[in-house]
């Protein structure tokens, strides 16, 4: 369970950070997973940067939960 939480959290964290960089600079258009979320949901379209930051925070928290779990 620990490895799964760390792996999923790491992927979500990277996607959130790539989404932030994409919103600020236009880089990483190939990492469009968060772009699909922010462009297709009306409320999130206006707050794409904040949404990507929130996705990154959720990924970081998931990694920290995985780290804190003992075997």
Steps between C-alpha positions, in 0.01 A plus 500: 500500500788733584659464156169549324429824687850629431482409131155645439583810703823548306320480167230743613764737637694500172181556300401791724843662473506449123154659481623804695802536271275457195260769620779746576729440202320288241747211532404133539202491264545121482406466869142591428338292772436798724425709192210269420361562847548876501377559145187284514360601838347847482587619849858371480562661161522843661723377783735263318813607687338460840361162397844376399649623827227311688575184299868533593414547867278190496787304346744627763262413784450152355875445488534619860221265613680214326826597672340512843340156477701231673519144376 
